[in-house]
Amino acid sequence: MSSPVWFITGVSNGLGLMLCLRVLRAKHTVVGTVRSRTKAADAVRQIESAGGRVIELDLNESKKSITKKVQAAGPIDYLVNNAGFFVLGAIEQVSEQEAHSQLQTNFFGPLHVLQAALPSMRAARRGGAVVNVSSVAARDPRPSSGVYAASKAALEAVSDALAAEVAPFGLAVLVVEPGAFRTNFFGAYAPPEVPVDPDYEGTPFAAARDAFVAAREATYAGSAAQPGDPAKGVDRIFEAVTGEGLAGNLKGKVARLVLGPDAYERIQKSNERLLADLALGKEVAHSTNF
């Protein structure tokens, strides 16, 4: 029997690159995507030296172009939508172009990728999976990252509906919700085009913005302090998808894979706030039927 084929977007660095290498160590087949093989030359070298294949694909391309490239890659067992980036800014501050770019890369692009891959995955009936890498921000949006959180929340909503749609074909859908991992994530954020109004200085927005900027500078200085170990993170993803190892028992049992104690605690508190709102509003919610 041939080895499973993984199609992983955004493999130039971080979790995407490390997941590629983890999959290849398991003797599975990998097709990874980068926006530019030249700019991602080191990652391309690592992946290809380990036996993988890397193609150029930009999530800002047209749906037609994305579809052609994904389908040309051949049969896919495990599709991992990992590529993405982070727009930093207050909601009032984010420009139209920034909002569109954030949604295109983090939502519409992944949507087009999975739409291109699903026909062959569905027809194969091989028990494959779609893995959409989201963020703790989707469940617990923070000031200064609202548009980023919205893009990931949209991806999660599609994932939930998709899971019900493709389950009859033996396909699973898993949403990965990482916390802060020691990757170049903060180095990949886009600074805002429009300066924020001085009114926002001294507010929770400014505190959150300054924390993100400090984390970015620490990343470039080689002194990043994010608690998450990306090697362990990709191990857990691989295990949850394949049914092996520590997270293997979660395969087919969870819709979301939360990675990191920080993400777990934030999501838990967010859920508690939601339950409190439901309890407070129960009478009102039940007051509107005929």
N, C-alpha and C positions, 0 to 999 in steps of 0.2 A: 504493500500500500504506500502511495506517495506521501511525503511529509506535508503537514498542514502549511498553507500559504497565508502569510500575514501581509496586509497592505497597511502601512503606517505613514500618516502624514506628519510633516514637521519634524524631520529627523536630523536637522543640522546641529542640534545640541540638546542639552537637558534630558528630560524624561524620554523624549522621542528617540534620541540617539541611544540612550542606555537600554531602552526596551528592545530596539533593533538588535543590539549586541547580545542581550539576554536570550532572545528568541533564537538567534543564530547558534548560541552555545548549546541549545537544546536540539540542534540539527533540524530545525524547521526552516522553511523557505521564507525570505523576506523581500518585499519590494517597498522601499522607503521613498519619500518625496522630500525634495528641497526646492526652494525658489530658484536657487542658482547653484549649480554644481561648482562653479568657480569660487564663489564666496564661501561655500561650505566644503571646500576641498579636503580639509582634515577629516570631517565626518564621513565624507564619501570614501576616502581612503580606508578608514577604519571598517566601514560596513562592507565594502567590496573585498577587502583583504580577508574578512571573516566569511565570505561567500555570499553576501547579499547583493541586491541590485538597487540602484538609486536612479530615480527619474526626476526631471524638473516638472514641478506643478505649483502654480501660484493660485491660491484660493480666490484671488481677484480676477482670474480669467473668466471667460464666459462659461455658462453651463455646458454649451456644446463642446468647448475645448476640454473642460474637466471630464466630461463623459467619455470623450474619445480616448483620453490618456488613461483613465481608470480601466476602461474596458479592454484597452490594448495590453494591459498588464496581465491579462489572463484570469483564470479561476481564482477566487479569493475565499478563504475559509474564515479568517478573522480580519475584520476591518477596524482599524483604530484611527478615529478622528482626533488627532493630537495637536495639530498646528493651531496657533492662535497668537494674539498679542493683546496688549493692555493699554487702553486709553486712560490717562490720569486727568481728572478735572472735575470741578463742580458741575452739576447738571445744568445750571444756568450758563456755564462757561463753555460747554462742549459745542463745537461748531457743527453745522450740518454735515460737512465733509467727514469730520471725525466720527460722528455717529454712524454715518453710512459705512465708512471703512471698517469700524468695529464690528458692526452686524454682518458685513460681507465676509470678513475673514473668520469670525467666530461662529457664525450661524449659517448664512446662505451658502458659503463655500462647503462646509461639512455636509449640509443638506444635499447639495449637488453631488458630492462624492458618494454618499450612501445611496442616493437614487440611482447612480450609475452602477453601483456594485450589486444592488439587491436582486435584479433579475437572475443573474447567474447563481448567486448565493441561494436564492429561493429554489431554483430549479435543481440544484445539486443535492438538496436534502441531506447534507452531511453534518448537520448539527453545528453549524458555524455560529458566529457571534459578531455583533456590531458593538464596538466599545467607543463611547463618546466621552472624551476627557473634558470635564467641566471644571468647577472650582467651588471651594467652600463659599465663595462670594455669591454664588447663585442662591444659596440658602440663607446667607447672612450678609446682605449687602452693607458695605461700609461707606461713609462719606468719602468722596473723591474717586470712587470706582463704580459709580452707579450705572454708567453705560456698559462697562465691562460686565458687571453683574447681570444686566439685562440680556446681554448676548448669550451668556452661559445659561441663564434661566430659560431662554427660548430653546436652546439646545436640549435642555432637560425635559421640557414639555413635549417636544417632538419625540424624544426617546421614550417617554412613557406611553404615548399613543402608538408609536412604532412597535413597541414590545408586544402589545396586544394584537397588532395586525399581523406580525410575522411568526408568532408562536405556533400557529397551526402548521407551519412549514419547517419546524424544528430549529428555528433560529432564535437566539437569545439576544437581548440588548442589555448592556451594562453601562451605567453612568459612573465615572470615576470622579470623586470629589476630593482633590488633594488640598492639604493645608499649605504651609510654607515649607518648601523644600529648597535645599542648597543647590540651586541651578542658576542659570543666567536669566531667570524670569524677569527680575526687576530691571535687568539691563535691556530688556526687549520692550519696555514701555514707551509710548509715544508722548512726548511733552505737549501740553496744550498749545494750540495756535493763538488763542485769545487770552490775555492776562485776566486773572480773576479780579472782581471788584474788591477794593480794600475793605468793604464791609465784612468780608468773609475772614479776614485775619483775626486770629484769636478765637475762632470757632472750632467745633469738632472737625469740620472739613480741613482747616489749616493744619491741625494736629495730625490728621491721617495723611495728608499730602506730604508733610515734612517727614513723617516716618517712612513713607515709600521712597522719598528722595534719598534719605539717609541710607536705606537698605540698598538702593541702587549704587550709591557711591561706595559702600562697603563691598559690594559685589565686584566692582571694578578694581578696588584696592586689594582684593584677595583676602578680605577679612569678613566675609559674609557670616551671619550668625543664625540663619534660618535653621530650625531644629530638625527638619526632615532629611533623611538620608536617601538620595534618589535611587541608589542601588537597591535598597530595601523596598522602596516604593514600586519599582518596576518588577521586582520579584513577586510582590503581592498581586500586581495586575496579571502577570503571566500565570500565576497559580489560580487566581479566581476564574480566568478564562479557560484554562486547560483541565482544572480539577485536580491539580497536583499540589503538594506542599502545604504550608501553613494555612493559606487562604483557599485551598482546594475544596474544602467542605462547603464553601459559599457558592460554588458554581450552581446556577439554576435556582438558587434560594433567595438571592438578594437582587434588587433592582439598582442599588447604589453601593459602591465600594468607597467608603470613607477612609482616607489615608492621612494619618497624623493625629496625635492627641489634640492638637490645637483645632483641627477641623472638627473632630468629634465633639469637643466641648462647645464650640460655636454653634454647631448644628443642633446639639441637644438643647442649648438655651433658646435658640430660635424656635424649635418645636414647642418648648414650654410656653413661650410667649403666644404662639398660635393657639395652643390648647386653652390658655387663659382667656384669650379673646373669644374663643368659641363658647366657653362657659359663661362669660359675661353677656354675650349676645344671644344666648340660646332662646330666651323668651321672644326677643325681637325676630329672630330667624323663623320661629314657628308661628308668627303672627300674620303672615302675608298670604296664606292660601285662602281660597273661597270658603 
